Amino acid sequence: MLNIANRPLTTADFPDFAAENTEVQKELSLVAQYNNDHKGIIDTEFLQWALDHSISYRVVRWFVHDFSGVDDENILFFLDGVFNHYTMYYDESNNCLKFKFKDADGDLNVDYTEDYVLAGVAFEGTESPMDINAVFSKLHLQKSVTDVKLKHLIGKVPEGAHKFLHALDSAKVESVLTDILSVDNLYIHWSAINLLYYSLVDIVDSVLSVPVYHNEIKNVLFKYAKRDEEYILPLLAQYKYPNIDPSKIKDYCFAMVDWIENIVPDDVKDEFLLEFLRQELKASGKKGDVPFLVDNEDHVLIDGFAADYRSRMGIFQGSTHIFDEISEVQEVLESTPIDGEFLFNRATFRFEKSHDSKWLQLCDIVAGIMASFFTFANRVTVEKVVPMIGTLNEQQKRNLSLLHRLMKKSTDKNMFFAQKSNVFSQTEVCSLIEKVGEYFAKAHDEED
């Protein structure tokens, strides 16, 4: 990750913010000694050394970015996750526990367009940056509502309406978004998993012999699988996907080949990618080898979402993570240590009951909004979104503007506050909606 060749570091190089801070000066002196003892050759081992010596994020960032000249955003945001301390609250939306085929006919247990979302709020340090009770008192909800959820703010979604557009048409949602946005040290974070895309990626990963076009091939497979779901889902279920019997691997691969051969591609690029996948499936069928599609549970496409929790803690290693109580997740996290190649710090976590925590209730609202956003992006195309924009009322425009500002504020702080499946079609719609939100935000600024 780090591969730096520095000149010697002296006190003359120390930043202005160290001038009257003896603790920072001590940290910088230690870093200078480390740099000079290693003749300016700085690699990833420096990060563990810095943690072991309690070097602050501010000093580490100055050394890596300002002195060493590293400007790779992925590295700098990663450092923020390792060395900076956030208090991060979470809630889920659309947790089906397991995503699976109900039977050999290929029927799914839930609607695959509804992304699983783990989302919430975060702030630096441990001190609450706002009066959380005041946020909820403004909503004037019935006193009987003790565990506030998004549904209490937006009411019942009308038949045939998009939940995302319905949520945007809520003054209570505007109140919550405004409150979060008004606090400098308060951000939202989200992780979204596209259920069908995530379930299909092992088809590609099991057959590609060379590391090229991975994302492109996964997306073209996803695109045509959605288009032909009435055929491909029963086909996969027939072979007990993702647990192919070794004696049937050849049959499975050539059944997939036959399906691809009957696809009429939209363009030359799709044709090339499908042909690439077809050839790789043929080769794997002849070898009888699909390594990620054996020794699994029959018909279980996603066996829980605890891995997403672990992923967030692996990114924000220096933080405290507070989750809503979910027994299935709690058992996994408490029994399995988090590990990884770039794990330097140990995140702390705990579980709380949502009805006892207004912060977790705020996360339910955030998670619900983000889940409705990604579900909307799964169900429409750019061509369908464009005419919808012209029908938005003033309330919806204000909320879309606020959501855009809040998402941008958060990803400007750390790009890893946002995480989602790499689905090209969904990303295209999300990007358009965010641009529309930016347009409304600028228009609002001009009016003011």
Steps between C-alpha positions, in 0.01 A plus 500: 500500500771748603818517295674827582855623452553811713781741567608547863236661722616781731331735747512771232243294307252482787157652419368822650237318705782351712642838606330525839402138558762298684315169455492546123868595504581175683304301243675676212839436658421129520385497137816686393714246683311214333534660156871568540582163659337334198689729261170640379375163373145487633271205441182368655681392817509869593126491567528231765798681653300825512208329674731329748651840585162681521577735212190709429311498172588866445874430518477181292306680227747790500794260471347287224328776302679830562857384560511179295278627218252212490177630345320172424152555646452129567807499725415826675141398574627160615730677747198694627323171563797347682617793714197724544237412758136520400196398696292316241139394547330250269168352401394270218233501236378205293676232705357172374752304717562266206447563130413171335300300254183377667492193277648336191272713279717805564253701707680742733404561862507882464489767230858525376462866401491596868866546594618403844619822664707557813507872573496765766678804639854573617682774685864551598590432859265380772304811594155533344507794257130583531196469723358179358177529699430839343517341153210271588296749701467715186325213323195514732441126479238324708618429855427131446787482247800404713720346229494746210542365149484653153142376458390729783627800304368417154187295566373228271646492149216522245443199280728512196705794628877501542586510870798728432290768330236462772764549773626813326149642527517517881547812711613280789777352284602856413520583872730204571727556198528870586598422858772253397634733234513797737759335727857531374629184664217268398490275195301216351645172380355214301580163350266346242503147362314423179367153576488350152828654384679377812351154448622471142859623533632155593396374156759734353763465772486119468581490129716799406855379441649846453437812713346716228154649446376366835259784578388531140423129467319490836284790388419355161405171668280689747341704221388202293417282801251768611361521149466121479432421866209266424749271327830549680374485861330159456812381316724593792258355754488175303872455570454598868707814441728603666575140597558319172537123529854420373354236268281769338750783460546428130124493441456825694774680307368392162143589598631851571682495165176408323319788672766751395495376141130587479542856630464782247750761629412869502833604351847386397644553848241272660558245224874497574453463876240225464726311261788534746282354776371225270852385416603501866192296594582247229856466627384457860241244392766291328718517812207442734615783724291783647677558835256749657189301412562185704489423873227756557141459620247402234303799364635747760625797298600727791539342843449805719648848505739493796787535253380852422531595866851357505587691185398832655706429810793399280490838327433719805741314724557779748133560571227388737214323320156483660250261343134429548455166674470217246577160651622337177755777442597527866588130518730522197679819602558384856631157396713581195797740512534756224812447292644627175817599319473866594362463851707714736252613763224324689160661476279481805132420468190447705132429451215707641121478487359751255209599724757613760710704255381804306824479299407153377151625418660777294694228320176320413385816324830537314515130407140508381559801277819354351337160444208664320751696290689190385181301445368784284826495302458125445145529371532787255728598216655836419245535221215458750652731761529801270123561459446433874725795585254741345220372724680560833328749729678761712514275807664221301747741343603635842552153641694381197719808536556426871576135434754595233671747734511246781640223282764732356594640841549144624702367206714815500590411858575138410413336171466166681194626684333389174515141384280318248498216252671587174186475288546724196129549425419590860799733526389679183160576651648598838742740332218667307290543815797645688561747215136604515536548876808713439307711248217559748755586772663763278161641400407528867827680577433750221151571637650573842 
